[in-house]
Amino acid sequence: MRDDDNPLLQAHDLPPFEQIQAKHFLPALERILAQSRAQVAAIIKTQTPFPTWDDLVLAMDEIHARLKTFDYVLDTLASTRTDDAWTQASLDCRERLHDFQQSLARNPDLLRLYRQLADSQIARHFEPARKRALEKILQRFRQQGLNGLPDAVQADLNALEKRMQTARNLFLDHLHQANKAWNTSLVDEAQLSGLPQGFRQRMANQAREAGRPGWLLTLDDESFGIVTT
């Protein structure tokens, strides 16, 4: 699949949800990760002599923002579309995305550059907001274990977080499957009181497609949100 055929790789102000299919996610993520690795390597190389706010902090912020946008779109669509292709897309992408984000959060070269910038003469003249941003970045590195931990402890921490991420993905998959398996038919129209007409019609269509009477209610996120609000 070419990049210009994949809506996840096209420039947009808002994600083009109506164009995105499950098959788009893994190729898009592979492309985004490859580009991000190259960008991070270039940032480390060019910023080593003299790190700056724009070319270190803002450049890395753009990389993180792109990854978070991808994660948001994946989470939104995988939680509202219930067929197996979306479940598989989520499983294929989540661990790879998490592993790369963790590699950034524990990159010692990036930590060194952020520290170098924070300790520089120019940083003394930063406005308070920039100083606070640098403090928070360095704090996140410390929270990820980059604070003089022995290599063995760091390896144990990495292994533990990987197990936690695997368990989280397994839980989400089981939750998705359980939600997809549940539905109920409503045959009394009085039970639909207060629901939007468009949503009622969708429920009627789903019931007809399933060969069921009345209106079919499922546990997808949109239905849950409409019924409970």
N, C-alpha and C positions, 0 to 999 in steps of 0.2 A: 504494500500500500504506500503510495507516494504521500509526502508530507502535505501537499496541497489538496489531497483527498480526505485528509483526516481533520475534522473540525476542532479537535483538541489541540492541534498544532497551528491553527490559524489565529491571527490577531483578532481580539474582540474586546468590547467593553463589558459585556455580560456573556456568560457561557451560552452557546447556542444549544440549549438542552434538547430542542426538538430534532436536531440533526445528529446528535451523538448516539452511537450504537455501542453495544458491549464490545464488539470486535475492535473498536477504535482505541481502547484503553491501553492494552499491553504494548502495541507498537508506539503509541504516543509516549508512554512512560520510558521505554527504552531510548527513544530519541531525546527526551528531556534529560534523562540521567546522563547520557553521553555528552550532551552539550554542557550540562552543569559541571561534570567532572573536568572538562576542558577549561571552562571558565574559572573554576576554583584553582586549577593548576596555574593558569595565567595570572590570577590575582596574587597568589603566593609568590610567583617569580618576579612580577613587576613591583610588588609592594615591599619586598624584603629590604631594599636599601632604605626606603623612607615611606612608611605607610601614611596615607591621607584619609580624611573622612569620606570624600566622594568615591575614591577608587578602592577603598577597602570596605567601609561600613555600608555605604549605599549600594555598592556593587554586590556585596553578599546579601543585603536585604532583598535585592531583586531576585536572586536565586531562591532564597527562602520563600518569597512571595509566590513564585511560580510553582514551587512544590506544594505549598499550602492550597493554592487554587486547584491544582490537580486533585489533591486529596479531598477537597470540599465537593468537587463535581462528582468524583467517584462515590463518596459517601452518600450524597444526595440521591443519585440515580440508583445505586445498588440497594438503597433502603426503600425505594418506592416502586421499583420494577422487580417483579417476583419470579421471572423465569430463570432457568438454570444457567443460562449464558451470563447473566448479570452476577450471579453468585460466583461463578468461575472467574469472571473478570476481577471481582473483588479479591478473591483468594490469590490470583496471579500477581496482583499489583501491590497489595498492602505490605507484605513482608519486604519486598524489594525497596519500596518507598521508605519504609521505616528504617531499614538497614542503612540506606544512604543518608537519611537525615541524622541518624546516630553517628555516622562517620564524620559528618560535619561538626556535630556537637562535641566530638572528642578528637578533633584534628589538632595536634600539638603545634603545627606550623601556623594555623590560623590563630590559635591562642597566643602564640609568641607575637604575632603582628598586632593583635588587639592590645596586648600589654605594652608593646613598643609605642603604639600610638597614644595610649592613655598616659604614659610616662613622658611623652615628648614635650618640648617647650611650647609647641603650637597648641597642644591640648589645654595648657594652662589658661589660654585665652578663649576657650570654647564657651559658648553660652551654657547656662545650667542644664538645659534640655539635652544637649549633646553629651555633657559630662555624665548625666544620669543614664543615658542610653548606653554609654560605654561601661558604666558600672554594672548595669543589668546584664550585658553581654558576658562580661567576665564572671559574674555570679552564676550564670547558666553553665559556663564551662566548669566551674567548681562543683556545681551540683551534679554534673555528669562524671565526676571523679577525676578530672584533670587538676589535681591539687597535691601532687607529690605522692600519690598512692603507688605502692610497689607493683611491679608488672604482674605478679601472680594475682594480687587482689583485683587489679584492673581486668585481668582475663576472667576472673570469677564473676565480676560485675557484668561484663559483657555477656557471658553465658547465661546469667540469671535474667537479664533483660530480654535476651532472645527467647528464653523459655516463657517469660511473661507475655511477650508479643504473640508467640505461637498459641498460647492458651487463650489470649484475647480473640485472635482470629477464629479459633475453633468455637469459642462461645458465640461469637457473632454469627458464624455459619449455622450453628444449631438453632439460634434464636430466629434467624431468617427462615430456616426450614420449618420450624414450628409455627411461625406466623403465617407462612404460605399455606400450611396444611389446614389451618382453621378457617371456617366460614360458616355462616348460618343464613337460612332463608327467612325473610320476613314476609308474611302473607296478609297482615293487617295493615292497611295503608295509614291508619292512625298512628302506628309506630314510627312513621316517617315525618311526623310533625316537626317543623322547624328546620328540616334539611333543605338545602338549595335544590331547585328544580333540576339543574344540570346534573347534580350528584345523584338524584333519584333516578334519572334516566340512565345514568351509567350503571347503577345497581340493577335496574331492570334488564339492561343489555347483558350484563354478566350472568344474571339468572337464566335468561333465555339461552345464552351460549352453553351454559352448564346443564341445560335441560331441567332446570329447577323452577318451581312456581314463584310468583311474586318478585321480590327484590333480594339480591344476594349481597350480603355484607361480609367484607374481608377485613384482615388486620394490617393491610398496607398502611404506611405512614399517613398518606393523604386521607384515607377513610377514617383512621383513628383521630386525626386532627379535626376533621369536620364534625364527626359525631360527638366528640367530647368537649367541643368549645361552644 
